[in-house]
């Protein structure tokens, strides 16, 4: 019998989730600094709407990167 651990253990899933949130936060910060340099169409530089929009864009970019990596490594 083989005693190899499973490919996706609970620890690895936890690390993936934590890294997803950390990377999406950093992406959101970069999107926010790029888009909110000046006021844009009723979204102020320090507005809550601009922050939520930027964090959503960061999560979308990171989600696409994670999905693409999973697709290239496991589904192709």
C-alpha positions as CSV (number, residue, x, y, z in Angstrom):
1,X,0.0,0.0,0.0
2,X,1.1,3.5,-0.8
3,X,1.3,6.1,2.0
4,X,1.4,9.1,-0.2
5,X,-0.7,12.0,0.9
6,X,-3.6,13.2,-1.2
7,X,-2.9,15.8,-3.9
8,X,-5.3,18.3,-2.3
9,X,-5.2,17.9,1.4
10,X,-7.0,20.3,3.8
11,X,-3.8,22.2,4.4
12,X,-3.2,22.8,0.7
13,X,-6.8,23.9,0.2
14,X,-6.3,26.4,3.1
15,X,-3.1,27.7,1.6
16,X,-4.8,28.1,-1.8
17,X,-7.7,30.0,-0.3
18,X,-5.4,32.3,1.8
19,X,-3.2,33.0,-1.2
20,X,-6.2,33.7,-3.4
21,X,-7.4,36.4,-1.0
22,X,-4.0,37.9,-0.5
23,X,-3.3,38.1,-4.3
24,X,-6.8,39.4,-5.0
25,X,-6.3,42.1,-2.4
26,X,-3.0,43.1,-3.9
27,X,-4.6,43.2,-7.4
28,X,-7.4,45.3,-6.1
29,X,-4.9,47.8,-4.6
30,X,-3.1,48.0,-8.0
31,X,-6.4,48.5,-9.9
32,X,-7.5,51.1,-7.3
33,X,-4.3,53.0,-7.6
34,X,-4.4,52.9,-11.4
35,X,-8.1,53.8,-11.9
36,X,-8.7,56.2,-9.0
37,X,-5.8,58.5,-9.7
38,X,-8.4,61.1,-10.7
39,X,-12.2,61.2,-10.1
40,X,-14.0,59.0,-12.6
41,X,-17.7,59.4,-13.6
42,X,-19.2,60.1,-10.2
43,X,-16.8,57.8,-8.4
44,X,-14.6,59.8,-6.1
45,X,-11.0,59.0,-5.3
46,X,-11.8,58.0,-1.7
47,X,-15.3,56.6,-2.3
48,X,-16.5,53.2,-1.0
49,X,-17.9,52.4,-4.4
50,X,-14.5,52.8,-6.1
51,X,-12.9,50.6,-3.4
52,X,-15.5,47.8,-3.9
53,X,-15.3,48.0,-7.7
54,X,-11.5,47.7,-7.5
55,X,-11.6,44.8,-5.1
56,X,-14.1,43.0,-7.3
57,X,-11.9,43.6,-10.3
58,X,-8.9,42.2,-8.3
59,X,-10.8,39.1,-7.3
60,X,-11.9,38.6,-10.9
61,X,-8.4,38.9,-12.3
62,X,-7.0,36.6,-9.6
63,X,-9.9,34.1,-10.1
64,X,-9.1,34.0,-13.8
65,X,-5.4,33.4,-13.1
66,X,-6.2,30.6,-10.7
67,X,-8.7,29.0,-13.1
68,X,-6.2,29.3,-16.0
69,X,-3.5,27.7,-13.9
70,X,-5.8,24.9,-12.9
71,X,-6.9,24.4,-16.5
72,X,-3.3,24.3,-17.9
73,X,-2.1,21.9,-15.2
74,X,-5.0,19.5,-14.7
75,X,-7.7,19.8,-17.3
76,X,-5.8,19.9,-20.5
